[in-house]
Amino acid sequence: DEEDDDEGQNAWERDYADERSWESLQEDESGLLFPIDTKSLVHAQYRRRLLASARIQKGLIRYLYVVIDLSRAAAETDYRPTRMAVVAKCAETFMREFLDQNPLSHIGLVTIKDGVAQCVTELGGTPDSQIKALMGKLECSGDASLQNALELVHGTLSQIPSYGHREVLIFYSALNTCDPGDIMETIKKCKSAKIRCSVVGLSAEVFICKHLCEETGGSYTVALDESHFKELLLEHAPPPPAIAEYALSSLIKMGFPQRGADGVISICSCHKEVKVGGGYTCPRCKARLCELPTECRICGLTLVSSPHLARSYHHLFPVTPFNEVQSTSRFYQKVPQTCFGCQQNLMIQGSNSSQHVSCPKCNQHFCLDCDIYIHESLHNCPGCESQR
C-alpha cells in the first residue's frame, strides 16, 4: 500500500513538474482562474496556416538540408533539459512531417561544432536512417561556423537539377559565428545558386542570420519556448510558394520500379554490398536500390512509386477552406445539430452557442476537429465526396 501511495504521489508531482504551469491558466472577467482552451488555440493556429497557404504554385520536389548547431551554446539549459535535447526531439518530428507532406522530396542532416561543419547524412527519402544517425552525434562542443555549413551544403545543392527546390533550414543556438573567411561572399554564392536559406533561432536575433535569410528569400524566426519552436519548425514542412526564378517548370522523366522478390540475392547500388530479398529494381538498368524516392546510382533515372505521386496531388488541388460559423440558440434550429463527419453534437456543453465550420460547396457542417483532420490528413471533403 505504501508503494502504491508513493507511485500516486510521484504521478501527482509529475503533473505539476512544469516550472511554467501558471501559463496554462487565464483569468475571466470576474477574476476567476480557469484553464486555457487549448483546442481553440490549436484550431486558431491551424486556420492561420490554412489561410496563409492560398492556391498558388508550390515546389513539390524539394532538396532540404537541416543544419543543427551543436556548439557549446546548445548545452544551455533555458530549454529543458537542454537546447540540444529539445532540438533533437523536434528535429525528429519535423523530418517525419516533412517527408510525409513532401513524398517526392529529399532531406539531409549537417551538424556544426568546433568550428567545423560535418555532413551526418546525405540527401535521402526515409526518416528512420536520418534520425538514427542524428542520435549518435548528439555532443556539444566548441563554436559554430555558419560559413562552413553554408559552404558544405552549397557544394551539394548546387548540383541539384533545375526542377528541384534547393533549401537549407538552420537550427541556430549561438549568438555568433566563427568563420575562416568572408561569410558575405558565401551568402552571395548561395543566392546565385538559388538556395533558399531559413533560420530558426533558439536564443536571440542575430544580424548575420537575418541578412542571410533576406538575401536568399528565406525566413528568420526566433523561438520563445519549446512549443513555439516546434510550431516554427512545422511551418517549413508544407511546400513553399514556388519562385519562378528559383525553379523552372519542366517535365521530369520518372521510373516506377518493382519490388524485389524475397530470397533473391543481389548487389545493392546504394550501399555497394550484397543483400538478400526486398529492395527495388530500376526499370531501365535493372540495378537494385533500397528505398524510394531516389535517383538510380547507375543510370540517373528518378525513381518513385505511385503512392508518392498520389500523396502530392492534394498540394496542387487543396480542399477549399471551410467557413467559420458562429451560431447561438436563436439561430441553432436552422443548422444541423451534429457534425457531418464524426456525428458528434455541435453544441458546446453548458452553453447556448456552438463554434463549427461549413463547407462552401456542399454546405455540410463540421466540428473543429474534423476541420483540421480533413485539411491536414484526409484532403477530401466527406460531404462533397458523398454527393458524387
N, C-alpha and C positions, 0 to 999 in steps of 0.2 A: 504493500500500500504506500509506503514511504517513497519507493522508487517511482510509482505512478504519480505521486504528488510532485516529485522533483521534475519528472518529464513534463507535467502540465505547467509547472511554473516556468520551465525553460521555454516552452512554446509560447506562454504568455509574454515572456520577456522578448522573445524574437519578434512578436508583433509590434513592439514599441522600440525596437533597436535602432530605428532610423533617427538620426540626430535632428532631422528637419521634419519631424512628424507634424509640427504645427502648420506646415504649408498645405496639408491636406484638409484644412478647415477653413471655412469662411463665415462671415457674420451677416445676419439678416438685418432687416430694418429695425427690429426691436432689440438688437444687441445680443441675440442668442447665437451660439455657435452650432454649425451643422456641417457634415462632410460635403466636400465639393463633388458635384455631379460629374464624375469622370466620363460617363457615357456621352454627355452633351459636349464636353471638351474634345473627345476623340472625334465626334461627328463634325464639329466645327473645323478641326484641323483637316479632316478628310475633304470637307466642302471647299476649303481654300485650295487644296491640291487639285481638286477636280476642276474648279473654275479657272485655275491658272493654266491648265493644260487644254487649251482650246484645240479645235480641229485644224491643226497645222501640220506641215510636212515634218516628219521626225526621222532621225537617223536610227535605223533598226540594226545595222551591223556596226557594233562598237568594239573598239580595242582599247581597253582601260587598264592602266597601271595604278594600283593602290600603293602609295608611298607612306610608310609608317615611321614616325620619328621615335627611335629607341635610344635617344641620348639621355644624359643624366636628368634632364627635365622631365622625362616620362616617369621617373620614380617618385615624383611629388605625390603627396597624399591628400591633396584637396579633392580629388575624386577617390571614393572608397572602393577597394583598399588602396589602389594606386592608379595613376593615369594609364599605365601600361596595361593593367588588367582590364580596365574599362574599355580601352581601345581594342584589345584583342577580342573581347566578347562582342562588342558592337561590330567589329570588322567581320566576324563570322556571320552575324545576322545580315549584314549588308551584302556580302558576297552571295549568300544563298538567295536573297531577294533580287539581286542584280541579275543573276543567271536565270532566275525564274521569270522575270519580266523581259529579259533580253536573251531568248534561247539561241539566237544566231550570233551572239557576241562572245568575246574572249576577255579574260581578266588575268592579270599577273600581279605579283607582290614584290615590292622593293622595300628594304629597311635601310635607315641611315643612323649610324652611331660611330663614335670615334673618328668623326670627320670623313667617313668613307660610306659610299652607297653600295649595297650588296643586293643582287638580284636573287630573291628567295625562290621564286617560281617563274617559269616562262609563261607566256600567254596560253591559256587553256580554257576549256569549257566545262570543267567539273569542279565543284567547290570543295569536295572532300579532300582531294590531294593538296589543294591550296591551304586549307585550314590546318591540316596535319603538319605541313611544312612550317607554317607560321608559329604553331605552338612549340616547335622545337627551337625557335630563335628568340624567345622572349627573355632577353637580358639587356639591361640598360647600362650604358657607359659612354663617357666622352661627350663631344659636342656634335651638333647636327650641321650637315653641309647641304644646303639646298641646291647649290650649283652642281655638286657631284651627282645628286639624284636626278636633276634635270638632264645632265649630260648622258647619264646611263639610259634613261627612258627615251631620249631623243635618238640615240643610236638604233634602238629597236623600232620605235614608232615611225621613224622617217622611211622605213622600208615597207610600211603597210600599203596595200593598194589604194588607189584614189577613191574607191567607193566606200572605204571604211572610215569611220569617225574616230580620230585619234584623241584620246583623253587621258588626263592624269588627275587623280584625286589624292591630295596630301593631307594626312592627319598630323598636324604640327603642334608640338608641345613647347618647344623652345621659344625664347624671346630674341634670339639672334641666330646668325648663320656664319659658320667658319668655312670660308671658301678659298680655294687655291688661286683663283683668278678673278676676272671681271664678270660678275653674275649678270650684268646688264647685257653683255654680248650673248650669253647663253639664253636669256629671255628673248632676244631678237631672233636667235636660231629657232627656238620653239615656235615663235609667231610665224616665221617664214615657212616652217614645216607644217603649219596649220594644226598644231597640237593645242587643244583646249585644256588649260590648267585650272583646277579649282582647289581651294584650301579650306579645311575646317580646323580652326584653331581651338586649343584647349586652355590657353592662358589669357592672352590679351592680343589686341590688334597689333600687327607688325607691318611696317610700311612696305618692306620688300615683298611680302606675301600679297598685299593689296595691289601693288604695282604689277606683280606677275599675273594676277587674275584679270586686271583691267586690260593689260596688253594682249592677252591671249583669248579674251572673251569668256573667261570662266567666272565663277562666283566665289566670294570670300566671306565666310561667316565665322563667328566665334561662339562656342557653346557656353551656356550658363551653368548647366549641370548635366548629369548623365542622361536623363530623359530628353533634354533638349539636344544633346549631342547625337543621340540615336535618331531623333526626328530630322536633324540636319543631314545625316548620312542618307536616310531613306529618300530624301528629296532628289538625290542623284541616281536613284535606281531606275525610274522611268526614262525612256528615251528622250533626250533633249531636243529642242527645236533644231532642225537641220539648217545650217547656214550655207547658202548657195556657194560661197567661195571656199568652204571647208571640205565639202564632199560633193562630188559630181554624181548626178543620176545616170546610171548606166546599167545595162543588162549584165548579169553575172551567170557564168556557166557553173552549174552545180551538179553533183552526183549524189545518188541515193544508194549507199552501199547496203549489202545484205549481211545479216547476222551470221557469223560463222557457226558451223556445226560443233557440237560438243565432242571432245575427244580428238579433234584434228590438231596435229602438231604443225606449227608454222612459226616463221621468224617475224617478230613484231618490228615494224619500221619505226615506231615511236621510241622504244627502249633498246632496239638493236639486240634483242635476245630471244631465245626460243620460248614460246608459250603454248600451252595446251588449251584448246577449246575457246569458245567465246570470241570477242573481238568482231571487227567488221572488215569486209573485203572491198577494196576500191573497185568500182565497175570499169575503170579504164585500164589500170595497170595490174590489178589483182593483188596489190600489196595489202598486208594486214595492219589494221590500226586498232587501238584500244578504246577510243572514246570519240564521241560526236558532240558538237560540230568541230571540225578541224580541217586542215589542209593536208592533202596527201604529201608525204615527205618525198615521194618518188616522182610523181607527175605534176604536183602542184594544184590538182583539182580540189575545189571547195566541196567538202562532204558534209551533208546534213541529213536529217531524217524528216519524214513528212509531218510528225507532230511538232517539230521545231517551226516549220512554216505556219502550221495551223495556229500555234500559240502566239505568233507575231501578227496575226490578222487583226486582232482587236485594237492594236495600236493604230492601224490605218483607218478602221471604221469603229470608233468607240461608241459605247452606249450613250445616248443623249442624256445630259444631266437632268435629274428629276427636279421638279419644282417643290419648294417647301410650302407646306400647308399648315397654317395655324388656325385651328377650329375650336370654338368654345361650345358649351352646351346649347347655346342658342341656334348654332348652325350645324350641330353634330348630326341631326337626323338626315341631313342632305348628303352625307358622305358615308362610305362603308365603315362599319364598326370593327372590322377585323382586317389584318394585313393580308394582301393577296398572296404573298409568298409563304409566310410561316403560319398564317391563320391565328396569330396572337391578337389579343384585344388592343386596339389603338389608343384607348383611353388610359391616361395616367392614373395610377392607383391613388385614390383620395383626392382627386382633382376633377374639376369640371372642364378641363381643356385637354387637348391632345396635340402632339407635335409629330408630324409624319410628312411624307413626300408623296408626290403623284407623278406618274409618267405622262409627259405631254403628248405622247402618241396614242396610247391605249387608255389613258385616264384611270388606270388602276392605282390604288393607294398601297403604299408600303411603309413599314416601320423603319426606324433609323438603322437598325442592324442589317436588315435586308438591303437597304440602300447601299451601305458600304460593301456588303457581300456581292451584290450584283455588279457594281462598277469596278471592284478591285479583284474579284476572284472569278465570278461566273461569266461576266462580259456579255450577257444576254438578258433581255428583259422577259421574265416569265409571262407577263400579260401580252406583250407583242407576239411572242412565240406561240401562245395558245390560240391566237386568232388566225394563224396561218392555216 
